[in-house]
Amino acid sequence: MLIPPLFIGDNVILENAVVGPYVSISEGTRIINSRITNSIIQKHSQVRNGILDNSLLGNFVNFEGKSEELDLGDYSTI
């Protein structure tokens, strides 16, 4: 489900996800079994089984789990 306003980059994969409002997802990112609101996720990252709100994830981040607010830099894994 997509809830505008939002930006989805090229080659983004969304599987069983609720995305928006106020979300930006950059190219090559995968969102699986997750809900993302009011957040920015940079290039080639992956969110699995997550609930993110007011969050910022850098490039090449792998996140699995639940959180309300999260800030992760490039190449982080949680």
N, C-alpha and C positions, 0 to 999 in steps of 0.2 A: 504494500500500500504506500502510495506517495502522497504527501500532504504539502502543498505549496505554501510559502515560497521555498524553493530549494534549487540547488545546482548539482547536476550529476555529470561527471566527466566521461570521457571515452573509455570503453572497455571495462566499465564498472559492472560487477555481478551482484545482484540482489536476490537472495534466496530466503523465503519466509521472513521478510523484513518489513518493518514499519519505519519509514524515513520521513522526517519533517514534523512540524514546520521549522524554518530557519536552519537548514542544513546545507553544507557544501561538502561534496565528496569528489575528490580528484581522481584522475585516470588510474586504471588498473587496480582499483580497490575492490575487495570482496566483503560484503556484509551478509552474514548467515545467521539465521535464527535470532535476530536482534531487533532492538528498537532504538532509534537515534533521533534526538530532538535538540534543537538549538546548539548545534555542534559543527566543527570543521574537522574533516579527516583528509589528510594529505595523500600523496601518490603511493600506490603499491602497498597499501596497508590491508590488514584483515581484522575484522571484528566478528567473533563467533560467540553466540549465546550471551550477548551483552545487552545491557540497558544503559545507554549513555545520554546524559543531559548536561548542557552547559560545559561541553568537553572540547578539548583540542588534542588531536593526535597527529604527530609528525609523519614524515615519509618512512615507509618500510616498517611500520609498527604492527606487531601481532598482539592482539588483545583477546582474551577469552575469560569470561566471567561477568559479574554484575557490578555496576557502580553507578552512582548518581552523578558525580562530577569527577572528571579526570583530565589531567594534562600530562601527555607523554611526548618526549622528544624523539627525534629520528632514531631508527633501528632499535627501539625498545620492544621488549617482550614481557607480557604479564599473563 
